[in-house]
Amino acid sequence: MSSVLLDAAGRRRAPATLPGHHCGRPPHNKGLHYPADPPTVEEIITVMRHAGDRIDGDRLRALIVILWRSGLRISEALALLESDLDPGRGAILVRCGKGGKRREVGMDHWGWEQLQPWLTRRTDLPVGSLFCVIHGQSRGRPWSASAVRTQLRHLAANAGVRRRFAPHQLRHAHAVEMAREGVPLMIIQRQLGHANLGVTSIYLQGIDNAEIIGTVHARPAPMIPATAGLRNRR
């Protein structure tokens, strides 16, 4: 009879916690493609307000700002160091983007203002990653992407946002808003760190349909009433 493994409290361990249990098993979301559905400005601000005024809220709000107002990937944002920020120039240094590429991105004045409360609190923590663990023995170490996604999902649900609210959705929102503001596609490409312009075009394709919808919605009505010639039925 095989021995039963117990945890520190003497309880039987679940099979899923045993080493190698998931080996060879595909992730539950493998093959799924989530459509580009960026949150609106109102929804993002609502989530930011629900983060609260404690240190945890300042950290989460600052991360939302970085993802939304500079368009960084979650891996790029969590890899930032305190020294990678240059508020004077409005620049953020991405040391190792996708494919190991180094680049600088910009962020607007409003974004820097929203980031300041967390930067002030960050000085009381050990030097290192910009977004770090706040409590416990791992205090000061890099924050994990899984923890970020969980917190964003729960916070958005509590704020009443009824759509998927994930780090990459904020990156999509950044790209769409710049496109609507008339920012050249080449600048959007370099800001997002895409390898070529075609990737950026595909990235935005199908997201911003405002021009199509506005044009069709403004079409004139038919000149002939739809009810003309119909007899009243009794």
Secondary structure, 3 states (H helix, E strand, C coil): CCCCCECCCCCECCHHHCCCCCCCCCCCCCCCCCCCCCCCHHHHHHHHHCCCCCHHHHHHHHHHHHHHHHCCCHHHHHCCEHHHEECCCCEEEECCCHHHCCEEEECCHHHHHHHHHHHHHHCCCCCCECCECCCCCCCCCECCHHHHHHHHHHHHHHCCCCCCCCHHHHHHHHHHHHHHCCCCHHHHHHHHCCCCHHHHHHHHCCCCCHHHHHHHHCCCCCCCCCCCCCCCCC
